[in-house]
Amino acid sequence: MGPPGLDRLARMLAERSAELAPWQLRVRAQGNGAVLEVRAPARERFRVPLEMRAGRLGHAAAAAWIGTARGDERGRMLAVPALGARVAEQLRTAHCSFVDETGNVFLWLDGGRLVLDVRVVRNRVRDPGTEGDAPGRVRDRTLPAGSRVLFALLARPENAARSVREIAAAAGVGVQTVASTLARLRESGHLVRAGRSGHVFAPGREHELIDRFVLAWQSTLRRSLVQVVLSTPHVAEDVESAIEALLDHERVPFGFGGSAGAQRVRRHYRSATTVVHVGARWQAAWNRTLRAATTSRGGSVVILHTMGACDLVPDRRYAHPVLLYAELQTSSDPREREFAALLLPDLTKELHSGARASR
């Protein structure tokens, strides 16, 4: 039988399976409780114990849950009928997994190496114990095409003031994707209309857009850009030199990502992984060139396609700082996440300055 509400939760996940793809989520009864069976994009599997609760969850109850969940190495997940926007954000900030029957899903797996964040577009649930009738911010999961629009705005804030067609050209997507993404950002309060067709960033909320892009980068976007992942015994510096020599010879635009690229912005730490963003959908016999073997996971060389002209910093040989930050922040290497924290203040400051100049 399972606990009350399990059938409704299972039905919701089945109905939203297309939106959740490439993730696969299924709930199953287990004794008097339940578990969430997870198949992540890289075919990794997890079984997450579910804590089923009836009724709405207030801030005090959420805080109590956070306190108990942090001490549980099994990585439990909270399941409730519905969550208000503010309580949901409280749980996300604490990296506590949750799901509700309206379709909100937040999964924080393996110490943050894998994250899934799906947000219902119109969640009108009021948080118990709060004043006022405001439903909270309206936010949703951004799919790869929408993530490209968000990146085009973050990489060049002046794009926000441009027309839908101009933004579509910069992001490399269709005008309908741009229009729907802008509508979601207006609804969430991150963009404000300026003039007939332009927009400006809402002051002081640029960091929220960076966080939103990082989640999209980890859950869907990065995977859609991977050309090949390689494993090589060579040291990172030699691999970097070989890639640079090859792409220079072929006159292909490129920029290093991750710590390889961030090292060119600020000296701090260079991991054993080399990430490179390659333009023009250029293909190469990477295995032969680098004397490396193709692998599906855990490789030391990751070749990514660029999304468009915004991806690379001209004449600097590294990817845009937004991409550097996203790659470092979602790394399983704690030193790379530490590096990301060092880059964030300058990134936020530059974005704020660019957004102010576009007003």
N, C-alpha and C positions, 0 to 999 in steps of 0.2 A: 504493500500500500504506500508506504512512505509518509512523510509529514504532510500536514495540510498545505496547500498551495503549490505542491511539487508539479502536479499536472498542468496547472496554468503556466508555471515557469517553463516547463518543457515545451508547451505549445508555442509560447512566445519565441523561444530560441529557434524552434523549427520554422516559424513564419519569417523570422529575420535572418535565416541562414545565408541568403544571398548578400545581405549587407555586411554580415560578419566575415565572409570569405576574404582571404584564404584561411582564416581561423575556422575551426570546427568545435562547437560547444554542445555537449549533451549532458543532461542531468539524469542521475539514476538513484533509485532508492538503495540504501545500504543499511540493513537492520532497521533501527528506529529513526535513522537519519538519512542523509543524502550526500552524494558527491557530484562535483562537476568534472566531467571528463573533457580535457582540453587537448586539441591537436593544433599546435602552433604552425606558422607558415613554413618553418624549416623541418616539418614532420616530427618535431619533438612532441612527446606526450606527457601530460601531467594529470594527476588526480587530486582535486582540491576539495577538502571537506567543506560542506555547506552548513552554515548556521541559519536555519529557517526561523524567521520571526514574523508574527502577525502584527498588523497595524503599522502606523507610521512611526518613524524614528526621529526623536528630537535631538537637540545638540548635546544634552546631558547624557542620554543613552548612547549616542555616537561616541562621545568622549570615553565612556566606560568601556565600550567595545574596543576602541583603539588601544586602551591600556591593556586589555587581556590578549588581544590579537598580536601585539608586538612581542609578547613573551611566548608565543606558540610557534615552534619551528615547523609545524605542519603547513603553515600558510593558509589558515582558514579563510573562507569567503562568506560575507554576510548576504543573505537573501531576504528581501522584504517586498511587500506588495507595491510600494511606491516610495520614492525619496524626493524630498524637496531639493532645490538647486543648491542651497547653502550647506545643507547637511552633506550632500554628495561631494561638494568641494572640500568640506572638512575631512571626509574620508580619503579623497584623492591626495590631499596635501600630506596626510599621514601614511600614504602608500598602503592603504588597507583595501583589499579587493571587495567588490560588492556587485550585486545584480538586483534589479527590480523587475516586476512584471510589466512595467510600461516600456521596457527596452533599454534602460540605462545599464551599461556593463563597464566595469573597470577591473582589469586584471593586472596585478603586479607580480610577476613571476621571476624566480631565480635572482632575487636581489635587484630587480629593476632591469635585468638584461632583456626581458621580454615584457612589453606593455601593450595592452589593448584598452582603448578608451572610446566607447561608443556613447554618444549623448543624444537623447531624444530631442528633436527640433523644437517641439512645443510641450514642455513639461510644466504644467500649471499647478503642481503640487505645492502647497504652502508648508513651510517648515514649522512644525509644532514648537511653541515656545518663543516665537519671534513676533515682532509687532509689524503691523502694516499688511497690505494685501499684495505687495509686489511679488511676482512669481519667481524672481531671481533671473539671472542671465540665461538667455536661450543659446545653447551651444550644441554642436553635434560633431560627429566624427567626420573628418575631412578626408575624402578619397583622393587617390593620386592626382587626378586632374585638378581638383580644387586646391590641393596642396601646392601645385605649381603656381596657381594664381596667388596664393598667400605668400609664397616665396618671392614672386615678382614684386609684390608690394613691400616686403621686408627688405629685399636687396636694394631696391630703388624706390624710396618712399614717394618720390615725385610721381611715380606711376599712379598713385591713388587719385591724383587730380586729372588724370587723362580719361579719354573715352573708353568705352567697353572694347571697341575694336583695337585700340592701341594697346590696352592691357593684354588682350588675347594674343596679339602679335608678340609681345614681350614674353608671355608665359608659354607660348606654343600650344595653346588650347583653343577650343571653340568659343564663340561669343556667348553662347548659352551657358557654358560652364562659368565664365566670368560673371555673368549677370546673376546667376544663382549664388555664387560664392560671395559676391558683394552684398546681396540681399541678406545672407546669413550673418555677415559681419556687421551690417547695419542693425539687424535684429538683436544681436548680442551686445551692441553698444560699442563695438571697437572702431567702427567707421561712422562718420557723419557726412551727410550730403553737403556739398559746397557748389553752388551754382546749378546749372541745368543738368549736367551729367557727371561732374567730378565729385570727389570725396576727400576728406581729410581724416587723419587718425584722431581718435578721441584722446585728449591729453592724459598722460600718466598711465596709459594702459598698454604701452608698447610691449612691455615684458610678458604680458599675458599672450600676445600673439606669437612671441618667440616660443613660449612653452607649448602653445598649440601646434606650432610647426614641428617642434621636436617630437611630440607624440605621433604626429602624422609621418614624420621621417622614419621613426622606428617601426610603426605598425604596418605601413603600406608603401610609402613613397620610395624609400631606399631600395627595397626589394625589387620594385618595378624598373630600377635603373641599373641593376647589376648586369654587367656583360659577362664577367667570368671571375671566379675565385680560384686562386692558385696556392699551392704549397711549395715552398722552395727552401733548401738548406742554407742559402746565401744570407749574409747579414743584411739588415735593412738598408744601410747606407749604400752598399754595392747594388742592391736591387733598384734603389732610387736613381743612382747614376746611370744604370743601364736603361731604365725607362726614359729618363730625360734625354739621353743620347739618341735613342730610337725615335722618339716623337719629334725632337728637333730636326733630325735628318728627314723625316717624312713631312715636316712642316704642318703638323697636326696641333691645333690648340689644345692645351691641357693645363691642369692645375692639381697640385697634390692636396689631398684632404687629410682628415684626422690629425694625428700628432706630427706627421711628416709636413703637412701644410702649415699647421699652427706654429711649428718651430721657426718658420720663416717670418712669422708675425711677432713672436715673442719666445725667446729661448727659455725652455723650462724642462721638457721631457720628450723623449722620442721612444715610442714603443716599438716592438718587433714587427708590427703590422704596417704595411704600406698601402695607403688608399690613394687612388688617382682618378680624377674626373677627366674623361677624354671627350673632346668635341667632335662634331660632324659625323656621329655614328660610325667612326672609323673602326675597322676591324683589323686585327693582327694575329699572327700565329704566336700568341703570348707564350704558350708552352715551350716552343722551340727557342724563342728569343730570350726568355729568362731561364731556360732550362728548369722548368717547373712543371708540376703535375696538377691537373685540374682536380678540385675537390668541391664537395657540396657544403662544407662547413669547416670552420676552424682554420681557414687558410691564412697565410701571412701576406698575401697580395690580393687586393680587391680592386677590380677595374670597373668603374661606373661610367655610364653615358651621361653627358650633360643634358640638362633640360632646355637650355637656351643661352643667350648671350650674357645673362645675369650671373651665371654660375661661376665664371672665372674672373679673377682680378687681373686686368691688363698689365702685361710686363712684370708680373710678380711671381708667377709659377705656383700660385696656390689658389684654392677655391675660395669663394666668397666666405667671409667670416661667419655668416649665418649657417652655412653648410659645415664649416669647421666645428662650430659650437655644437650643432646637432649630432655630428659623428662622435665627438668626444663625450658629450653628455650621456649618450646611450651606450657607451662602451662598457664592457664587463671589467675593464682594467681600472681600478680605483685611482691610479695616477693620471689616467686620461680624464676621468671625471673631475679630478682636482684641477687639471689644466683648463677644463671647460669653465670652472668657477672663476679662474683668473681672467679669462677672456670676456666673461659676461658683462662686467661694468662698462668696458669700452664699447662693446657691441650695443648695449642699451643706450648709452650716451649718443653714439653715432646715429642710431635709429631715431632717437628723440629729436636730435638736431635736424635730421633730414625731414622728419615729419613736420617740425615747426617751420622749416623753410618752404615747405610745399603749401602752407596755409595762405 
